[in-house]
Amino acid sequence: MNENPNRFQQMCKKLKSSGYKLTPQRMAVIKILSERTDHPNPEKIYSLLKKLLPTTSPATVYKTLAILKKLDEVLEIQYSNQSNRYDGVKPAPHPHIYCKKCKKFSDLELLLHGQLIEEIKDSTDYEIESIYLSIEGICPDCKSSVS
């Protein structure tokens, strides 16, 4: 469930204030991203979009994702050997956990994430711009289906 019910309006407002047109196609992509917590990839977004607007092209999805990423309104999650996933609900960098079997991505609430950033800053004197922490394993559903 979306933790921020105003996320759709926030994203639309940012696009409009940045000079982008709010076309029906862009608004539909934003709606999908603002409501989904499963971190969909472009192919999933496109399949959902086609149900709403059948004449839309995949390029529309990719262009909209590029704009949203540029405006820091979506978090792009890169994972080896898969297409990138996108988080429009929580666009700030945060940790994720990934099931290697069912390919499910989930947000991971770690209190130490903020502490880790501060520790890295202190020990390296870097200005940290972003941090990507991804943990992988087998989720409880997949683990119980194997047993």
N, C-alpha and C positions, 0 to 999 in steps of 0.2 A: 504494500500500500504506500502511496506517495506521502512522505512526511510533510511536504509543503504544498498545500492545495493551491497556493497562489503562483506556483512555479510557471505555469503556462502564461499567465499575465506578465510575469517578470521577464520571461524570455522574449515575448512579443514586444514589450516596451523597449527592451535593449536593442532589438533589431530596428525598430522604427526610429529610435533616437540616434542610431548609428547610420541612418540614411537608407536602410534597406526596405524594399516594399514587402508588405505582408500579403503575399499571394495566398490563395486558398491552399495550394500545394505546400508552401512553407509552413503555414499555420497547422496543417494536418501533421507534418513531420514533427513540429514542435509539440503538438498535442500528444503524439505517441511517446516522444522522449520525456515529456513532463509527467507522464503517468506510469511509465514502466520501470520497475525496479530490477528487472532481469538483465539489464545491460545488453540490449539487443545489438546485433551487428547490422550493417547496412542492408543485407539481404532480408533479414527479418523485418526491418523497418519498411522496406519496399513491399514485401508481401502484405503487410498490414495496410499500407498506403493504397495499394492496388484495389483493395476491397472498398475503400472510400472513394477513390478517384481513379477509375480504371484506365484513363488515358495518360496518367503520369509516367514519366520515364525514370529509370534508375539514376540518371544523371542529376535529376532534381534532388534526390536523397543525398547524393555525394556533395553536391554544391551547398545544400543547406547545412549539412554536417560541417563542412569546411568553414562556413560563415560562423556558425555557432561556436566552433572550436576557437576561431580567431577572436571572438568576443568573450571568451572564457565562460560560455554559457553551457558547455557540455564538456565532460571529461572523456578523453579518448583513452581507452585501455588497450595497450598492445600486448599481445600474447603470442608466443612462438607458434608457428604452423597453423594459425587461425586468422580469420579476418578480424579487424579491430572491433571492439565492443564500445558502446557509448552509454554514458550515464548523464542524463539530463536532470535527474532528481537532485543529485549531490555533485555539482560540477567541480568542487574543490578537491584537490588530491586527497585520497583516503585509501586505506588498505582494503584488499579484497581477498576472498578465499574462493578457490576454484576446484571443482570436482573433475578429476581426470576421466572419470567414467561417463557421466551424463553431460559433461561440459557446462554445468551450471556455474555462473559467477554470482557471488553474493557480496554485499558490503560486510566488512568486518569491523566491528567497533572495538578499537584498542585504545585504552587510555594512554598507553605508553607511546603512541604515535607522535604526539606533541613533544613528549620528553625526548624521543629519539631525534627529532629535528633539532631541538635545542642542544642536545649532546653533540651532534655532528657539527653544528655551528661553532660550538665552544672548542671542540678539538681540532677543527680544520681552519677556522676563521673564514669559511666560505659563506657567501650570502646564498642561502638555499632558496631556489626558485620553485622546485617541485621535488616530490619524492613519490616513488611508486613502490608499493609493497604488495606483493602477491604471494599468497601461500596456496599450495596445492596439495590435494589429497583425495580421499574418497569420502563422499558425503554419507550421512547416516542412512538415507534411503537406499543408496547403491550398496552400502556395506551390508544392510540387512537383507537385500535381495540376493546376495551372493551366498549368505549363510544357509 
